[in-house]
Amino acid sequence: TYQVLARKYRPLHFDEVVGQAPIVQTLRNAIAQDRLAHAYLFAGPRGVGKTTVARILAKAINCPNRKGAEPCNECETCSQISVGEDIDVLEIDGASNNGVEEVRALRESARYASSRSPYKVYIIDEVHMLSVAAFNALLKTLEEPPPHVLFFFATTDPQKLPATIHSRCQRFNFHRIRTEELVESMKSVCSDEGVDVGEPALWAMAKRSGGSLRDALSLLDQSISFAGGTVTESTVAEMLGILDSSEILSILARMRDGDAAGALRALDQLLREGADLHDYLSQTVEVTRDLLLLRISPDAGGLLSRSSEEMEKLLEVTSSFTVDTLLHYLAVLQEARSRIRLDSLPRIRVEVALVELSRLPRLVSLNEVVNRLSAGAEAATVSEEAPLPPPAGQSGGSEVATLWKKAVEIVRDEKPTLGSILDLMRPVSLSDGVLVTVYPENTHAMIDQAMKNPSRRKFIEEVLERVGSGPIEIRATPGKDDAPDPGKHPWVEAAKDILGEGETPKQEERR
């Protein structure tokens, strides 16, 4: 009869336990030094070895042929404990035997000596399922058990146990098994089974298992049956509904580039191919998180549970995202993921999130803004035309340029964002207290923000009055060939990053 991999390769020795080295070492030392506690509490997630360690410990203390702290796994006692049939090692399911009557029966049987082994052991799985009355009935026996009785409790929810139980046990916290250790364990199983499973496929299954070796081996079993031969990453992805990281990165890149339509088309294609919205958001959040870690520190690969091939894909695009952009992506995507479960139209919510992220300007940190603005201030020069004979009542060309240069420098020092906008404008004439400027036509939206905002306009005119000889009204008109090329201007990119294109003055002020 076929035996599933999770049972076939269940550890029989302490040396075979994966990912719980400190716990194993402590228990082995306790056996060697004959310092056994009368009650142990094994707490942790599912499938990480709690019940397995309890069985190995029961075998080790009862095995007549023990070698150091390891059971022989050959005698009748070890064999029967391994399959849960030993008369002195009783495994009890706390979920189905959670009443006070069951605990009273346990207390009664604990009074009698073991049949053939040194210890009578009670392994109670999911002990947190016992009722309050059952716990109370257990307390006295647990505090002062007969010398031949040991209790091993296992639970996935230790918070539900009363403090009175905790205080009477030695507690060991089992941790989720690292992805690398799961992959190595599955490699060993594949070698013993003689099956060909690619390493990327093993990584995909290990990540999906959530740190549970039992779940990882169950997925391996399933993938072998599904593939019927060689198991590849694409096989596992199809079986588990895992999206290729390249598809997720493609949508992220479209949002980064402002291509909302492209992002929506790519999402639609994924959904047509059977992708689940919640899975898509979960995996996109995971990829975005990994990009963020790599952007913060390129050597953060140890924090990522990814194969070398996936790492290469992420590293290729990491530099094209800023830390602030990725943080904003995470916030929006996480919110969408938390809401779609209760949303009657979940797809619309996801699409709105993609469009929102596509419309964001490229976000930069405050330090980066200051550095770029400072660099632009040093490089920027005001375009000055050759002086022309000024008409009556007008200032000369060089005089107007000098006035404008001084005003822009003051504005830039006090309000860098506004100064970067004024740097796109060139003075033409100053007549009867009216300063006429021109600016490139393709920066109209940005200039319009400054000129139509009353507080900004007033501030600019106050600065002009400060450097001039009296009140000055500013007027701005779009120019053509006689205006500077905004694409080559050192302040343009900084201004776009801060303001974005097409925002209203109120939006900019909120930013």
C-alpha positions in Angstrom: 0.0 0.0 0.0 1.4 3.4 -1.0 2.4 5.6 1.9 2.4 9.4 1.5 5.8 11.1 1.6 5.0 13.1 4.8 4.5 9.8 6.7 7.1 7.8 4.9 9.9 10.3 5.7 8.7 11.2 9.2 11.8 11.6 11.4 12.6 8.6 13.6 15.7 10.1 15.3 16.5 13.4 16.8 19.2 13.9 14.1 16.5 13.8 11.4 14.4 16.6 12.9 14.6 19.7 10.6 14.8 23.3 11.7 14.5 22.8 15.5 18.1 22.4 16.6 17.9 24.3 20.0 14.9 22.2 21.1 16.5 18.9 20.0 19.8 19.8 21.8 18.0 20.6 25.0 16.0 17.4 25.0 19.0 15.3 24.2 20.9 16.8 27.1 18.0 16.3 29.5 18.0 12.6 28.6 21.7 12.2 28.9 21.8 14.0 32.3 18.6 12.3 33.5 16.9 15.7 34.1 13.5 14.9 32.6 10.6 17.2 33.5 7.2 15.6 34.2 5.4 17.8 31.7 6.5 19.4 28.4 4.5 21.9 26.2 5.4 21.9 22.5 4.0 25.0 20.9 4.2 26.1 17.3 2.7 26.1 13.8 1.4 23.0 12.1 3.7 20.5 10.5 7.0 21.7 12.1 7.6 18.6 14.3 5.8 18.9 17.6 4.2 15.5 17.7 7.2 13.9 16.0 9.6 15.2 18.6 7.2 14.0 21.3 7.2 10.5 19.8 11.0 10.5 19.5 11.3 11.6 23.1 8.9 8.9 24.3 11.0 6.3 22.4 14.3 7.6 23.8 13.2 7.4 27.4 11.6 3.9 27.0 13.9 2.2 24.5 15.8 -0.7 26.2 18.6 -0.4 23.6 19.1 3.4 23.6 22.4 4.7 22.2 23.2 7.9 24.1 20.1 10.0 23.6 18.9 8.3 20.4 16.4 5.4 20.4 17.4 2.3 18.5 14.2 2.3 16.3 14.6 -1.5 16.0 13.1 -2.9 19.2 9.4 -3.7 19.6 8.9 -0.7 21.9 10.3 1.8 19.3 8.4 0.2 16.5 5.1 0.4 18.3 5.6 3.9 19.5 6.4 5.0 15.9 3.1 3.8 14.7 1.1 5.0 17.8 0.3 1.5 19.1 2.4 1.2 22.3 0.3 0.4 25.4 2.5 2.7 27.6 2.6 5.7 25.2 -0.9 6.9 24.7 -1.7 9.5 22.1 -4.8 11.5 22.7 -6.6 14.0 20.4 -7.5 16.9 22.5 -10.1 18.1 20.0 -12.2 15.0 20.3 -11.5 14.1 23.9 -11.9 17.5 25.5 -14.4 16.8 28.2 -13.9 16.5 32.0 -15.0 12.8 31.9 -12.1 11.9 29.5 -9.6 13.7 31.8 -10.9 11.9 34.8 -10.4 8.6 33.0 -6.9 9.7 32.2 -6.2 10.5 35.8 -7.5 7.1 36.9 -5.3 5.2 34.4 -2.3 7.3 35.4 -2.4 5.8 38.9 -1.3 2.4 37.5 2.3 1.5 36.6 3.4 1.1 33.0 3.2 -2.4 31.6 6.7 -2.9 30.4 8.4 0.4 29.9 10.1 2.7 32.5 7.5 5.5 31.8 3.9 5.8 31.0 3.6 8.8 28.6 0.5 10.8 27.6 0.9 12.7 24.4 -2.1 15.1 24.1 -2.3 16.8 20.7 -4.1 20.1 20.3 -4.3 20.4 24.0 -5.7 23.9 23.8 -9.1 22.3 22.8 -9.7 20.9 26.3 -12.5 22.5 28.1 -12.0 24.7 31.2 -13.4 22.0 33.4 -11.1 19.4 31.8 -8.0 21.6 32.5 -9.1 22.1 36.1 -9.5 18.3 36.5 -6.0 17.8 35.1 -4.2 20.4 37.3 -3.6 18.3 40.4 -2.3 15.3 38.5 -0.2 17.6 36.3 1.4 19.3 39.3 2.2 16.1 41.2 2.1 13.2 38.8 3.2 9.7 39.8 7.0 9.2 39.2 6.4 6.9 36.3 4.1 9.3 34.4 5.1 12.0 31.8 2.9 14.4 29.9 3.8 15.8 26.4 1.4 18.5 25.2 1.3 19.8 21.7 -0.6 22.9 20.5 -0.8 25.3 17.7 -2.5 27.9 19.9 -0.7 28.2 23.2 -2.5 31.4 24.1 -5.6 29.5 24.8 -4.0 27.4 27.6 -4.6 28.6 31.2 -1.6 30.1 33.0 -1.9 27.4 35.5 -1.1 24.8 32.8 1.8 26.9 31.5 3.4 27.2 34.9 3.5 23.4 35.4 5.2 22.7 32.0 8.5 23.2 30.4 7.6 25.1 27.2 9.4 24.7 23.9 8.5 27.0 21.0 8.8 25.3 17.6 9.5 27.8 14.7 8.6 27.7 11.1 11.2 25.9 9.1 13.4 28.1 6.8 12.7 27.8 3.1 16.3 26.8 2.5 16.0 23.9 5.0 12.8 22.8 3.4 14.4 22.7 -0.1 17.3 20.6 1.2 14.9 18.2 2.9 12.8 17.8 -0.3 16.0 17.3 -2.4 16.9 14.4 -0.1 13.4 12.9 -0.5 13.5 13.3 -4.3 16.9 11.6 -4.4 15.6 8.6 -2.3 12.4 8.4 -4.4 14.4 8.7 -7.7 12.2 11.5 -9.1 13.5 14.5 -11.1 12.3 17.8 -9.6 13.9 21.1 -10.6 15.3 23.4 -7.9 13.0 26.3 -8.8 10.0 24.0 -8.4 11.2 23.0 -5.0 11.6 26.6 -4.0 8.1 27.3 -5.2 6.6 24.5 -3.1 8.7 25.4 -0.1 7.5 29.0 -0.2 3.9 27.9 -0.5 4.2 25.5 2.5 4.6 28.4 4.9 7.4 26.8 6.8 5.7 23.5 7.3 7.7 20.4 6.3 4.5 18.2 6.3 2.9 20.7 3.9 6.0 20.8 1.7 6.2 17.1 1.4 2.4 16.9 0.7 2.9 19.4 -2.2 5.8 17.4 -3.5 3.7 14.3 -3.4 0.9 16.1 -5.3 3.3 17.6 -7.9 4.8 14.2 -8.7 1.3 12.8 -9.3 0.3 15.9 -11.3 3.4 15.9 -13.6 3.7 12.2 -14.1 7.4 12.6 -14.8 9.8 15.5 -14.5 8.5 18.3 -12.2 9.4 21.8 -13.3 8.6 25.3 -12.0 5.9 25.8 -14.6 4.3 22.5 -13.6 4.2 23.6 -9.9 3.0 27.1 -10.9 0.1 25.5 -13.0 -0.8 23.1 -10.2 -0.8 25.8 -7.4 -1.9 28.8 -9.4 1.4 30.6 -8.8 2.1 33.5 -11.2 5.4 33.9 -12.8 7.4 36.7 -11.2 8.0 38.1 -14.7 4.3 38.7 -15.2 4.1 40.6 -11.9 7.2 42.6 -12.7 5.7 43.5 -16.1 2.6 45.0 -14.5 4.7 46.9 -11.9 6.8 48.3 -14.7 3.8 49.5 -16.6 2.5 51.3 -13.5 5.9 52.8 -12.9 5.9 54.2 -16.5 2.4 55.6 -16.1 0.9 53.0 -18.6 -2.4 52.4 -16.8 -4.0 50.9 -20.0 -1.2 48.5 -20.4 -1.3 47.4 -16.7 -5.1 46.8 -17.0 -4.7 44.8 -20.2 -2.0 42.6 -18.6 -4.2 42.0 -15.5 -7.1 41.1 -17.8 -4.9 38.5 -19.6 -3.9 37.0 -16.3 -7.6 36.7 -15.2 -8.5 35.1 -18.5 -5.9 32.5 -17.9 -7.5 31.6 -14.6 -5.5 33.7 -12.1 -7.3 34.6 -8.8 -7.5 38.3 -7.8 -6.5 37.6 -4.2 -3.6 35.4 -5.2 -2.4 38.1 -7.7 -2.4 40.8 -5.1 -0.7 38.6 -2.5 2.0 37.6 -4.9 2.4 41.2 -6.1 2.8 42.4 -2.6 5.4 39.8 -2.0 7.4 40.8 -5.1 7.1 44.5 -4.2 8.4 43.8 -0.7 11.3 41.9 -2.1 12.1 44.8 -4.5 12.0 47.2 -1.6 14.4 45.1 0.4 16.8 44.9 -2.5 16.5 48.6 -3.2 17.3 49.4 0.4 20.2 47.0 0.4 21.4 45.1 -2.7 22.9 42.4 -0.4 19.5 41.6 1.3 19.1 38.4 -0.7 19.3 36.4 2.5 16.0 37.9 3.5 14.3 36.7 0.3 12.9 33.2 -0.1 13.7 33.0 -3.8 15.7 30.9 -6.1 18.8 32.3 -7.9 16.9 32.7 -11.2 14.1 34.7 -9.5 16.8 36.9 -7.7 18.3 37.7 -11.1 14.9 38.9 -12.4 14.4 41.2 -9.4 17.9 42.6 -9.4 17.5 43.6 -13.1 14.7 46.0 -12.3 15.3 47.1 -8.7 17.1 50.3 -9.6 14.2 51.6 -11.7 12.1 52.0 -8.6 12.6 54.4 -5.7 12.1 53.4 -2.1 9.3 55.8 -1.7 7.5 54.5 -4.8 7.7 50.9 -3.6 6.4 52.0 -0.1 3.4 53.7 -1.7 2.8 50.6 -3.9 2.8 48.4 -0.8 0.4 50.6 1.0 -2.2 50.7 -1.9 -1.9 47.0 -2.8 -2.2 45.9 0.8 -5.3 47.9 1.3 -6.8 46.5 -1.9 -6.0 43.0 -0.8 -7.6 43.5 2.6 -10.8 44.8 1.1 -11.6 42.6 -1.9 -12.8 39.6 0.2 -15.8 41.7 1.3 -16.2 43.6 -2.0 -19.1 42.6 -4.3 -17.0 43.8 -7.3 -13.4 42.9 -6.3 -12.0 43.3 -9.8 -13.0 47.0 -10.0 -11.2 47.6 -6.7 -8.0 46.0 -8.0 -8.3 47.9 -11.3 -8.7 51.2 -9.5 -5.6 50.4 -7.4 -3.6 49.8 -10.6 -4.8 53.0 -12.2 -4.1 55.0 -9.0 -0.5 53.7 -8.9 -0.1 54.4 -12.6 -1.0 58.0 -12.2 1.5 58.7 -9.4 4.6 60.7 -10.3 7.9 59.1 -9.6 8.3 59.6 -5.8 11.7 60.6 -4.4 13.0 61.0 -0.9 13.3 64.5 0.7 17.1 64.2 0.8 17.1 63.3 -2.9 14.9 66.4 -3.7 17.2 68.7 -1.7 20.3 67.3 -3.4 18.9 67.6 -6.9 17.6 71.1 -6.2 21.0 72.1 -4.9 22.8 70.7 -7.9 20.3 72.4 -10.2 20.9 75.8 -8.4 24.6 75.6 -9.1 24.2 74.6 -12.7 21.2 76.9 -13.6 21.9 80.1 -15.5 19.5 82.7 -16.7 19.4 83.1 -20.4 20.2 86.7 -21.2 19.8 88.1 -24.7 22.0 90.8 -26.1 20.9 94.2 -24.7 18.6 96.2 -27.0 17.9 99.8 -26.9 14.9 100.0 -24.5 11.8 101.9 -25.6 10.7 104.9 -23.5 9.5 103.8 -20.1 11.1 100.4 -20.3 14.2 98.8 -18.6 17.0 97.5 -20.7 17.3 93.7 -21.5 20.4 93.1 -19.3 18.8 95.1 -16.4 15.6 93.0 -16.6 17.6 89.8 -16.7 19.6 90.8 -13.6 16.4 91.7 -11.8 14.8 88.4 -12.7 18.0 86.4 -11.7 18.0 87.9 -8.2 14.3 87.3 -7.7 14.6 83.7 -8.8 17.5 83.0 -6.5 15.5 84.4 -3.5 12.4 82.4 -4.4 14.5 79.2 -4.9 16.1 79.6 -1.4 12.7 80.1 0.3 10.5 77.9 -1.9 12.6 75.5 -3.9 9.6 74.0 -5.8 8.4 77.4 -6.9 11.9 78.5 -7.8 12.3 75.5 -10.1 9.2 76.6 -12.0 10.4 80.2 -12.3 13.7 79.0 -13.7 11.7 77.8 -16.8 10.7 81.4 -17.5 12.7 84.1 -19.3 12.1 87.8 -18.8 11.3 89.8 -21.9 10.5 93.3 -20.8 9.7 95.5 -17.8 7.5 98.5 -18.6 5.2 100.6 -16.3 5.6 98.1 -13.4 4.7 95.1 -15.6 7.2 92.3 -16.1 6.5 90.2 -19.1 8.0 86.7 -19.3 7.9 83.8 -21.7 8.0 80.0 -21.1 8.1 76.8 -23.2 4.6 75.8 -24.4 5.0 72.2 -23.2 5.4 73.5 -19.6 2.1 75.4 -19.7 0.4 73.3 -17.0 3.2 73.7 -14.6 3.6 77.5 -15.1 -0.2 77.9 -14.9 -0.2 76.4 -11.4 2.2 79.0 -10.2 0.6 82.0 -11.9 -3.0 81.2 -11.0 -2.4 80.4 -7.4 -3.0 83.7 -5.5 -0.6 83.0 -2.7 2.2 82.0 -5.0 1.7 84.9 -7.3 1.7 87.3 -4.4 4.9 85.9 -3.1 6.6 86.2 -6.4 5.6 89.8 -6.8 6.7 90.6 -3.3 10.1 89.3 -4.1 10.2 91.3 -7.3 9.3 94.4 -5.4 12.0 93.6 -2.9 14.8 93.5 -5.6 13.3 96.1 -7.8 12.4 99.8 -7.2 8.7 99.4 -6.7 5.6 97.3 -7.2 5.9 94.9 -10.1 3.2 92.8 -11.7 4.3 89.6 -13.4 2.8 88.3 -16.6 3.7 85.0 -18.3 2.9 83.9 -21.9 3.9 80.8 -23.8 6.7 81.1 -26.2 8.2 79.0 -29.0 11.7 79.0 -30.4 12.8 81.9 -28.3 12.2 80.0 -25.1 14.6 77.6 -23.4 14.2 73.8 -24.0 12.6 72.5 -20.8 13.8 68.9 -21.5 17.4 70.1 -21.0 16.8 72.3 -18.0 18.4 71.1 -14.8 15.3 71.9 -12.8 12.6 70.3 -14.9 12.9 66.7 -13.7 13.0 67.8 -10.1 9.9 69.9 -10.5 8.1 67.1 -12.2 9.0 64.6 -9.5 7.7 66.9 -6.8 4.6 68.3 -8.5 3.7 65.8 -11.2 2.1 66.9 -14.4 -1.4 68.2 -14.6 -1.9 68.6 -10.8 -3.9 71.5 -9.4 -2.3 73.9 -6.9 -4.4 72.5 -4.1 -3.0 69.0 -4.9 0.5 70.3 -4.8 0.0 72.0 -1.5 -1.4 68.8 0.0 1.6 66.9 -1.3 
